[in-house]
Amino acid sequence: MPNIRASQRDADRLWGVFGRALGATFVVWMVSWLVTGISEQDERCAQGMIGPGDNFRLEESSFPPDVSCVYEDGTTFSSAGALVWIFWAAVVVLTVSGLGALALELTGVRGAKAASRLSKLAVTGAAALAAVYALAFLVTGSPKSDPLQTCSAFTTGIYERARSVHRTPFPAQTTCVYADGRTYDLVPGWMGTLEWTLLAATFVCAAGAVRAGRYADGDAGAGATPRVTEPDQSR
């Protein structure tokens, strides 16, 4: 029992770190999005306002939002700058603390309390998955919409009419397919990774909750030490 309580205390601390890292990740993502949106990095590079003024290529990212001008000599100018490093540092802390907290939760999967904690985590993971899934569909629009509307040049940067629109149910993705064979994914790849991660976390927490519930009901499985009822000392 003391070891289980210690694991739960450590899990609570790690969940606290996880929550703060999640908040920091979101804030940095939003700031990067704002900075990238107002920077007009491609125009600044093209007009020679920054950089050596030679030929360059644009590298765009949505996780975190960033636009970089990469010159032939390797010189790179990023719109988000140091925010990219801060973002990935927060993601690393987020991942490590989340996995550590979940591992500690699973080491003490005995009793009604563990079942309750893991059930709440499973419900939270399912709710987050539903939110991300709904956001993906919101980004891609209605399946009945015209390809020209779905694959607008404002979104894709491709000033041609898409030949067709290919949709996959899970992870949610909508791909614009053009006559020359080019494709454009409307949903960022990281959202698909997040969907799979949330699905796996929900499954693991639900399985742990079921196992903890079985222990709470006295079904510890074959080979487990039977619970001993303490004698009544009141008489």
C-alpha positions as CSV (number, residue, x, y, z in Angstrom):
1,M,0.0,0.0,0.0
2,P,2.7,2.6,0.8
3,N,4.3,2.0,-2.6
4,I,1.0,2.5,-4.3
5,R,0.3,5.7,-2.4
6,A,3.8,6.9,-3.3
7,S,3.2,6.1,-7.0
8,Q,0.0,8.0,-6.9
9,R,1.6,11.0,-5.3
10,D,4.4,11.0,-7.9
11,A,1.8,10.6,-10.6
12,D,-0.1,13.6,-9.3
13,R,3.2,15.7,-9.5
14,L,3.9,14.5,-13.0
15,W,0.3,15.3,-14.1
16,G,0.8,18.8,-12.7
17,V,4.0,19.2,-14.8
18,F,2.1,17.8,-17.8
19,G,-0.7,20.4,-17.3
20,R,1.8,23.3,-17.1
21,A,3.7,22.0,-20.1
22,L,0.5,21.6,-22.1
23,G,-0.5,25.2,-21.3
24,A,3.0,26.4,-22.2
25,T,2.9,24.5,-25.5
26,F,-0.5,26.0,-26.4
27,V,0.6,29.6,-25.5
28,V,3.9,29.3,-27.5
29,W,1.9,27.8,-30.5
30,M,-0.5,30.8,-30.4
31,V,2.4,33.3,-30.2
32,S,4.2,31.6,-33.0
33,W,1.0,31.7,-35.1
34,L,0.6,35.4,-34.5
35,V,4.2,36.2,-35.1
36,T,4.3,34.2,-38.3
37,G,1.1,35.7,-39.5
38,I,2.2,39.3,-39.3
39,S,5.9,38.7,-40.2
40,E,5.4,38.4,-44.0
41,Q,8.7,36.5,-44.0
42,D,8.5,35.5,-47.7
43,E,8.1,39.1,-48.8
44,R,10.9,40.3,-46.5
45,C,13.3,37.7,-47.9
46,A,12.2,38.4,-51.5
47,Q,12.8,42.1,-51.2
48,G,16.2,41.7,-49.5
49,M,15.0,43.2,-46.2
50,I,16.7,40.3,-44.5
51,G,19.2,37.7,-45.6
52,P,22.0,37.9,-48.3
53,G,19.5,38.5,-51.1
54,D,20.4,35.4,-53.1
55,N,18.0,32.7,-54.3
56,F,16.1,31.0,-51.5
57,R,13.4,28.5,-50.8
58,L,10.6,28.7,-48.3
59,E,10.0,26.1,-45.7
60,E,6.6,26.3,-43.9
61,S,5.5,24.5,-40.8
62,S,2.3,24.4,-38.8
63,F,3.7,22.6,-35.8
64,P,4.8,25.1,-34.6
65,P,3.7,27.7,-37.1
66,D,6.8,29.0,-38.8
67,V,8.0,30.3,-42.2
68,S,11.7,30.1,-42.9
69,C,13.8,31.4,-45.8
70,V,16.6,29.0,-46.6
71,Y,19.4,30.4,-48.9
72,E,21.8,28.4,-51.1
73,D,24.7,28.8,-48.6
74,G,22.5,27.3,-45.8
75,T,21.7,30.6,-44.1
76,T,18.2,30.3,-42.6
77,F,15.9,33.1,-41.3
78,S,12.9,31.9,-39.3
79,S,9.8,33.9,-38.6
80,A,9.2,32.3,-35.2
81,G,12.9,32.3,-34.2
82,A,13.6,31.1,-30.7
83,L,10.0,30.2,-30.2
84,V,10.6,27.1,-32.2
85,W,13.1,25.8,-29.7
86,I,10.9,26.8,-26.8
87,F,8.0,25.0,-28.3
88,W,9.9,21.8,-28.8
89,A,11.3,21.9,-25.3
90,A,7.8,22.2,-24.0
91,V,6.7,19.3,-26.2
92,V,9.5,17.1,-24.8
93,V,8.5,18.0,-21.2
94,L,4.9,17.3,-22.1
95,T,5.7,13.9,-23.6
96,V,8.0,12.7,-20.8
97,S,5.8,13.9,-18.0
98,G,2.6,12.4,-19.6
99,L,4.2,9.0,-20.2
100,G,5.8,9.0,-16.8
101,A,2.5,9.9,-15.1
102,L,0.6,7.2,-17.0
103,A,3.2,4.6,-16.2
104,L,2.9,5.4,-12.5
105,E,-0.9,5.2,-12.7
106,L,-0.7,1.8,-14.3
107,T,1.8,0.5,-11.6
108,G,-0.9,0.9,-9.0
109,V,-3.9,-0.5,-10.8
110,R,-5.5,-2.1,-7.8
111,G,-8.7,-1.0,-6.1
112,A,-11.6,1.3,-6.7
113,K,-9.5,4.5,-6.4
114,A,-7.2,3.4,-9.3
115,A,-10.2,2.4,-11.4
116,S,-11.8,5.8,-10.8
117,R,-8.6,7.7,-11.7
118,L,-8.0,5.7,-14.9
119,S,-11.6,6.0,-15.9
120,K,-11.4,9.7,-15.7
121,L,-8.2,9.7,-17.8
122,A,-9.9,7.5,-20.4
123,V,-12.9,9.9,-20.5
124,T,-10.5,12.8,-20.9
125,G,-8.6,11.1,-23.6
126,A,-11.8,10.3,-25.5
127,A,-13.1,13.8,-25.2
128,A,-9.8,15.3,-26.5
129,L,-9.8,12.8,-29.4
130,A,-13.4,13.9,-30.2
131,A,-12.4,17.5,-30.1
132,V,-9.3,17.0,-32.4
133,Y,-11.4,14.9,-34.8
134,A,-14.1,17.6,-35.0
135,L,-11.5,20.2,-35.6
136,A,-10.1,18.2,-38.5
137,F,-13.5,18.0,-40.1
138,L,-14.0,21.7,-39.5
139,V,-10.8,22.5,-41.4
140,T,-11.7,20.3,-44.3
141,G,-15.3,21.4,-44.8
142,S,-18.3,19.4,-45.8
143,P,-17.8,16.3,-47.9
144,K,-20.5,17.6,-50.3
145,S,-18.7,20.8,-51.0
146,D,-17.3,21.5,-54.5
147,P,-13.5,20.7,-55.0
148,L,-12.9,24.4,-56.0
149,Q,-14.4,25.5,-52.6
150,T,-12.7,22.8,-50.6
151,C,-9.3,23.2,-52.2
152,S,-9.2,26.9,-52.5
153,A,-6.0,28.6,-53.6
154,F,-6.1,30.7,-50.5
155,T,-5.6,27.6,-48.4
156,T,-3.4,25.5,-50.7
157,G,-1.5,28.1,-52.6
158,I,-2.2,26.2,-55.8
159,Y,-4.0,28.3,-58.4
160,E,-5.7,25.4,-60.2
161,R,-8.9,23.6,-59.8
162,A,-8.5,20.3,-58.0
163,R,-9.5,17.3,-60.1
164,S,-10.8,15.4,-57.1
165,V,-10.9,15.4,-53.3
166,H,-9.9,12.2,-51.4
167,R,-11.0,11.8,-47.8
168,T,-9.9,9.2,-45.2
169,P,-12.0,8.6,-42.1
170,F,-9.2,8.0,-39.5
171,P,-7.1,9.8,-39.0
172,A,-9.2,12.5,-40.6
173,Q,-7.6,13.7,-43.7
174,T,-8.7,15.5,-46.9
175,T,-6.3,15.5,-49.8
176,C,-6.7,17.7,-52.9
177,V,-5.6,15.9,-56.1
178,Y,-4.7,17.9,-59.2
179,A,-4.6,17.0,-62.8
180,D,-0.8,16.9,-62.9
181,G,-0.6,14.5,-60.0
182,R,0.2,17.0,-57.3
183,T,-1.6,16.5,-54.0
184,Y,-2.2,18.8,-51.0
185,D,-3.2,17.6,-47.5
186,L,-5.6,20.0,-45.9
187,V,-5.1,18.6,-42.4
188,P,-1.6,19.0,-40.9
189,G,0.2,15.7,-40.4
190,W,0.7,16.3,-36.7
191,M,-3.1,16.2,-36.1
192,G,-3.2,12.7,-37.4
193,T,-0.3,11.7,-35.1
194,L,-2.2,13.3,-32.2
195,E,-5.4,11.4,-33.1
196,W,-3.5,8.0,-33.0
197,T,-1.8,9.1,-29.7
198,L,-5.1,10.0,-28.0
199,L,-6.7,6.8,-29.2
200,A,-3.9,4.7,-27.8
201,A,-3.9,6.6,-24.5
202,T,-7.7,6.2,-24.2
203,F,-7.5,2.4,-24.9
204,V,-4.6,2.0,-22.3
205,C,-6.4,3.9,-19.6
206,A,-9.7,2.1,-20.3
207,A,-8.0,-1.3,-20.1
208,G,-6.2,-0.2,-16.8
209,A,-9.5,0.9,-15.4
210,V,-11.1,-2.4,-16.2
211,R,-8.2,-4.3,-14.6
212,A,-8.3,-2.1,-11.5
213,G,-12.1,-2.6,-11.2
214,R,-11.6,-6.4,-11.3
215,Y,-9.2,-6.1,-8.4
216,A,-11.6,-3.9,-6.5
217,D,-14.3,-6.6,-7.0
218,G,-12.0,-9.3,-5.6
219,D,-11.2,-10.9,-9.0
220,A,-7.4,-10.7,-9.0
221,G,-7.0,-13.6,-11.4
222,A,-5.3,-16.9,-11.0
223,G,-2.3,-17.1,-8.7
224,A,-3.2,-14.0,-6.8
225,T,-3.1,-13.9,-3.0
226,P,-6.6,-14.1,-1.7
227,R,-7.8,-11.2,0.5
228,V,-8.0,-12.1,4.2
229,T,-10.9,-10.8,6.2
230,E,-9.9,-9.3,9.5
231,P,-11.7,-10.8,12.5
232,D,-14.3,-8.7,14.2
233,Q,-12.7,-7.2,17.4
234,S,-15.8,-5.3,18.5
235,R,-17.1,-8.2,20.8
